[in-house]
Amino acid sequence: LREQYEISYFTLMKGVTLRAAVFYRETRDVIESILTIDPSGVSVTSFQNIGKDRSWGTNIFGSVTVKKIWTLRGGFNLRTYNASGIVNGEVLNNEAIQYFITLNSTLTLKKGFKVEMFGFWNSPRATLQGLNPAFSIYSFGVKKDILDKKASIGVNAVQPFQKYLNFSSELEGPTFNQRSDFLYPLQSFGVNFSYRFGKLDFSQQ
């Protein structure tokens, strides 16, 4: 169950869009992943309703277009984590500040070429038992419109300078203290082709 109170502001000017909001959110029966150790010493991760989370936060989104050829969009979310609950019979509390940032850019060049970039950055995520890892992803791409703009062909790269994402987490309880490191292969390079069939028309006949 969630209750949220929010004040927001939105403005649209020539080439610029901006939305900003502040909020207070109270969530009961928060669902989190919980690590337990069974009598044989095996760790088991499951999801449980652990208690309450009261948080303050803000989110900001903006978009700007420069000379009709470059569009830059970005978002920023910041919130507190202030949770309390009962895990494995123990009363736990934890507080943290968390953020999430996104950035997207499109540059339109001559002869149908476009250069695109995307990235996001995620702070460590707090739980009642500790911290889950921070991570970020970024990608680049170049594409060209062909066949009278009915199709496009391009190349893209995801994490071109980093082969693995490293996820490190630290969790603890009355009978354990666990640190884990997980490497996820995300680096990729590709060629893509798209073709648009027909035309959508929702106007009344």
C-alpha positions in Angstrom: 0.0 0.0 0.0 1.4 3.4 -1.0 0.5 7.0 -0.2 2.2 9.8 -2.1 1.9 13.6 -2.0 3.5 15.5 -4.8 4.0 19.1 -6.0 5.1 19.5 -9.6 5.9 22.2 -12.1 5.8 21.9 -15.9 6.9 24.5 -18.5 7.1 24.4 -22.3 9.1 27.1 -24.0 10.6 27.4 -27.5 12.8 24.3 -27.9 12.8 23.6 -24.1 10.6 21.3 -22.0 11.0 21.1 -18.2 9.2 19.2 -15.5 10.2 19.2 -11.8 8.5 17.7 -8.8 9.0 17.1 -5.1 7.2 14.3 -3.3 6.7 12.5 0.0 6.0 8.8 -0.2 5.0 6.3 2.5 4.9 2.6 1.5 3.7 -0.2 3.7 4.4 -3.9 3.2 7.5 -3.0 1.1 8.8 -6.0 -0.9 12.5 -6.6 -0.7 14.9 -9.5 -1.4 15.9 -11.1 1.9 18.9 -13.4 2.5 18.6 -16.1 5.1 20.9 -18.9 6.2 19.2 -22.3 6.7 20.4 -24.8 9.4 22.7 -26.5 7.0 24.5 -23.2 6.3 23.1 -22.7 2.8 22.1 -19.1 1.9 18.6 -18.6 0.4 17.4 -15.4 -1.2 13.6 -14.8 -1.3 11.2 -11.8 -1.5 9.3 -10.8 1.6 7.0 -7.9 2.8 9.5 -6.4 5.3 7.9 -3.3 6.7 7.6 0.5 5.9 9.6 2.9 3.8 9.1 6.7 4.3 10.9 8.8 1.7 11.3 12.3 0.4 12.5 12.9 -3.1 12.6 15.0 -6.3 12.6 14.2 -10.0 13.5 16.5 -12.8 13.2 15.9 -16.5 14.3 18.3 -19.3 14.5 18.4 -23.0 16.2 21.0 -25.2 16.5 21.2 -29.0 19.4 23.4 -30.4 18.9 24.8 -33.9 16.6 21.9 -34.9 19.5 19.5 -35.3 20.6 18.5 -31.7 18.1 17.2 -29.1 19.3 16.6 -25.6 17.1 14.9 -23.0 17.9 14.1 -19.4 16.3 13.1 -16.1 17.4 13.1 -12.5 15.7 11.3 -9.6 16.8 11.7 -6.0 15.1 10.1 -3.0 15.8 9.1 0.5 15.5 5.5 1.8 14.2 5.3 5.4 12.9 1.8 6.0 12.1 -0.2 9.1 10.9 -3.8 9.5 11.3 -7.2 10.9 13.6 -9.7 9.1 14.2 -13.2 10.5 12.7 -12.1 13.8 15.1 -9.1 14.1 14.0 -5.4 14.0 16.1 -3.6 11.4 16.4 0.0 10.2 18.4 1.5 7.4 18.7 5.0 5.8 20.3 6.1 2.6 20.2 8.6 -0.3 19.7 7.2 -3.7 19.7 8.7 -7.2 19.1 7.7 -10.9 20.3 9.8 -13.8 19.5 9.3 -17.5 20.9 11.1 -20.6 19.9 10.8 -24.2 21.3 12.8 -27.2 20.4 12.8 -30.9 22.3 14.8 -33.4 20.9 15.1 -36.9 23.4 15.7 -39.7 23.2 16.2 -43.4 22.4 13.5 -45.9 20.2 11.6 -43.5 22.8 10.7 -40.8 22.0 10.7 -37.1 24.4 10.2 -34.1 22.8 8.9 -30.9 24.0 8.5 -27.4 22.3 7.0 -24.3 23.4 6.4 -20.8 22.1 6.0 -17.3 23.7 5.9 -13.8 22.2 4.2 -10.9 23.4 4.7 -7.3 23.7 1.8 -4.8 20.3 0.6 -3.6 19.8 0.2 0.1 17.9 -2.6 1.7 17.3 -3.5 5.3 20.2 -5.9 5.1 22.7 -3.7 3.4 23.5 -2.4 -0.1 22.9 -3.7 -3.6 25.4 -2.5 -6.2 25.5 0.7 -8.3 25.8 0.4 -12.0 25.8 2.4 -15.2 25.2 1.6 -18.9 26.1 3.7 -22.0 25.8 3.2 -25.7 26.6 5.0 -29.0 25.2 4.7 -32.4 25.2 6.1 -35.9 22.5 5.5 -38.5 21.5 6.8 -41.9 18.0 7.1 -43.5 17.7 5.4 -46.8 15.0 4.6 -49.4 13.4 8.0 -49.1 13.4 7.8 -45.3 11.4 4.6 -45.3 14.3 2.6 -43.9 17.5 3.1 -42.0 20.8 1.3 -41.5 23.2 1.8 -38.6 25.9 0.6 -36.3 25.9 0.8 -32.5 28.1 -0.1 -29.5 27.1 -0.8 -25.9 29.8 -0.4 -23.3 32.5 -0.1 -25.9 35.2 0.6 -23.3 34.1 -1.8 -20.6 33.7 -5.5 -21.2 31.9 -6.4 -17.9 29.6 -4.7 -15.5 30.7 -5.4 -11.9 27.9 -5.9 -9.3 29.3 -5.9 -5.8 26.9 -6.2 -2.8 27.3 -6.3 0.9 24.6 -7.9 3.1 24.6 -8.7 6.8 22.4 -10.3 9.5 22.8 -11.7 13.0 24.4 -14.9 11.8 26.2 -13.9 8.6 28.1 -11.2 6.7 28.2 -11.6 2.9 30.0 -9.8 0.2 29.5 -10.9 -3.4 30.9 -9.8 -6.7 29.2 -10.6 -10.0 30.6 -9.8 -13.5 28.0 -9.5 -16.3 29.2 -9.4 -19.9 27.4 -6.5 -21.6 29.8 -5.1 -24.2 28.4 -5.5 -27.7 28.8 -4.1 -31.2 26.1 -4.4 -33.9 24.7 -3.5 -37.2 21.0 -2.9 -37.5 18.5 -2.3 -40.3 14.9 -1.1 -40.0 12.1 -0.6 -42.5 8.8 1.1 -41.9 5.7 -0.4 -43.5 2.7 1.7 -44.4 1.4 4.7 -42.5 -0.6 5.0 -39.3 -3.6 7.3 -39.7 -6.0 7.8 -36.8 -8.0 10.7 -38.3 -11.7 10.2 -38.7 -12.8 9.1 -42.2 
